[in-house]
């Protein structure tokens, strides 16, 4: 499998659990915390600017996308 392709196995759910629990335990010291918070902030701003999407939805989508980008490798 090429390293650039996302995982095809269902292990990404377990990886997400591990990553989220690590961020909860270590706070900002965890390597994924800052990118996920940055994604959440960008999503919240985008959600506030778009007429159809509210900022909480943008925040959740931005954080989810950033987390996905961290665990897909």
N, C-alpha and C positions, 0 to 999 in steps of 0.2 A: 504494500500500500504506500502511496506517495505521502510524504509528510505534510503536504499542503492540502490534502483532502480532509474534509471533516469525517469524524468517526461514523461508522455505519452500525455499530453495535449499540445495544441499549445501555451500555455502561455509562453514558453521559449523565443519566439520572443519578447514579451513585457518585459520579465525579462532582456533580452540582451540589449534592448533599454535603460531601466532604469539604468543598470549597466554601459553602455558606457557613457551615459549622466552624471552620477555621477562621473565617472573617469575624464571626460572632465571638469567638474565644480570644483572638489576638487583637481585635480592633484595627486601628490604622497601621499596626506593625505587620499585618498580613500583606503579602505582595498583591493580592487582588483587590484589596479594599479601596485604594485610591483610584484605580481605573473604573471600578464599578460606581463609585460615588461621582466621578467625573461624568460618566455616561448618564447617571441619574440626573445630574444638574443640567446637562445638555438637553436631555429629553424633557425636563420640566420647562425649560425656556422655550423649546420648540412647541410644547403643548400649550403654553400660555400664548404664543404668537399665532397658532393655527386656530381658525374659528370653530372647527368641529371637535377638536380634541382639547380636553382640559389639562391643566398642569399635573394633577395626580396620575392621570393615564400616561402622559408623556414621561413622567418620572419613572413609573413602573416599566414602561417599554424601554427606556434608555438604560436603566439598570439591568434589565433582563438581557438586552442585546450585548452590553459590555460583559456581563457574566458569561454569556454564550461564547463570545469571542475569546475569553480566557480559557474556557474548558474544552473548546473544540479541537485543540492541538493534540 
